[in-house]
Amino acid sequence: MRVIHEMKFVARLSSGADEWSCPACGRRVTLRRLPEPELSVLDPGDESAVHVGVIEPDTGADAGSAAAAAEKYGLGPVQNVPRPPSPPAPDADDRRWLAEIGIDWDGGAAA
């Protein structure tokens, strides 16, 4: 079964492109419509998931519309898969080692 995430409209950019975001996996794209269509991926998120969204963001459509679109194209039900946790931050020994090799973690002064 394919995992399907719903993209949410974020904003219309000054370039005329629309920015879309997936709250489930963090995928972010800009999409320019006709006559010069273009898709730019800002953050890939979960590349194994199928992403669907509402074509007209100003209609106030909800997740039910995305589910209907997914079903129309044979993609199955919309599922939200939580993002894996971030790795832990380095401890004091790791930070000291990072400073020794010239890496300034979190923008603080190297020790």
C-alpha positions as CSV (number, residue, x, y, z in Angstrom):
1,M,0.0,0.0,0.0
2,R,1.3,3.4,-0.9
3,V,1.5,6.1,1.8
4,I,-0.4,9.2,0.7
5,H,0.2,12.6,2.3
6,E,-1.9,15.8,1.8
7,M,-0.1,18.9,0.7
8,K,-1.3,22.2,2.1
9,F,-1.2,25.5,0.3
10,V,1.1,27.9,2.1
11,A,1.3,31.1,0.0
12,R,1.5,32.6,-3.5
13,L,5.0,34.0,-4.0
14,S,5.9,37.2,-5.7
15,S,7.2,35.2,-8.7
16,G,3.6,33.9,-9.2
17,A,4.4,30.4,-8.1
18,D,2.5,28.7,-5.3
19,E,4.3,27.2,-2.2
20,W,2.9,23.9,-0.9
21,S,4.0,22.0,2.2
22,C,3.3,18.6,3.7
23,P,2.7,18.7,7.4
24,A,3.3,15.0,7.8
25,C,6.8,14.7,6.3
26,G,8.0,18.3,5.8
27,R,8.1,18.2,1.9
28,R,8.0,21.7,0.5
29,V,7.6,22.6,-3.2
30,T,6.9,25.6,-5.3
31,L,4.6,25.1,-8.3
32,R,4.2,27.6,-11.1
33,R,1.1,27.1,-13.3
34,L,0.5,27.4,-17.0
35,P,1.6,28.9,-19.3
36,E,5.1,28.2,-17.9
37,P,4.7,25.3,-15.5
38,E,7.5,24.6,-13.2
39,L,8.0,22.5,-10.0
40,S,10.9,23.2,-7.6
41,V,11.5,21.0,-4.6
42,L,12.6,23.0,-1.6
43,D,12.6,20.1,0.9
44,P,12.1,16.5,-0.3
45,G,10.5,15.2,2.8
46,D,9.4,11.6,2.4
47,E,10.2,10.8,-1.2
48,S,8.6,7.4,-1.1
49,A,5.1,8.9,-0.3
50,V,2.6,10.1,-2.9
51,H,1.6,13.7,-2.3
52,V,-1.8,15.1,-3.3
53,G,-3.3,18.6,-2.9
54,V,-6.3,20.7,-3.7
55,I,-5.8,22.3,-7.1
56,E,-7.6,25.6,-6.1
57,P,-6.3,26.6,-2.7
58,D,-8.9,29.4,-2.3
59,T,-11.9,27.0,-2.2
60,G,-11.5,26.2,1.5
61,A,-11.4,22.5,0.7
62,D,-10.3,20.1,3.5
63,A,-8.6,16.8,3.9
64,G,-11.7,15.1,2.4
65,S,-10.9,16.7,-0.9
66,A,-7.4,15.3,-0.9
67,A,-8.8,11.9,0.0
68,A,-11.3,12.1,-2.9
69,A,-8.5,13.1,-5.3
70,A,-6.3,10.2,-4.1
71,E,-9.2,7.8,-4.6
72,K,-9.9,9.2,-8.1
73,Y,-6.4,8.4,-9.2
74,G,-6.3,5.0,-7.5
75,L,-3.9,6.0,-4.8
76,G,-5.8,4.7,-1.8
77,P,-6.5,6.4,1.6
78,V,-4.6,9.4,2.9
79,Q,-2.2,8.4,5.7
80,N,-0.1,10.6,7.9
81,V,3.2,9.0,8.9
82,P,5.1,10.7,11.7
83,R,8.6,12.0,11.0
84,P,11.4,10.1,12.7
85,P,13.0,11.9,15.7
86,S,16.1,14.0,15.1
87,P,19.4,12.5,16.3
88,P,20.5,13.6,19.7
89,A,22.8,16.7,20.0
90,P,26.4,16.0,20.7
91,D,27.5,15.9,24.4
92,A,30.3,17.9,25.9
93,D,33.0,15.4,24.8
94,D,31.7,15.4,21.3
95,R,31.5,19.2,21.2
96,R,35.1,19.5,22.5
97,W,36.3,17.1,19.7
98,L,34.3,19.1,17.1
99,A,36.0,22.3,18.3
100,E,39.4,20.7,18.1
101,I,38.8,19.9,14.4
102,G,37.4,23.3,13.7
103,I,33.7,22.7,13.7
104,D,31.7,25.3,15.5
105,W,28.5,23.5,16.7
106,D,25.3,25.6,17.0
107,G,27.2,28.8,16.2
108,G,28.8,29.1,19.6
109,A,32.5,29.9,20.1
110,A,34.7,26.9,19.5
111,A,36.4,25.8,22.8
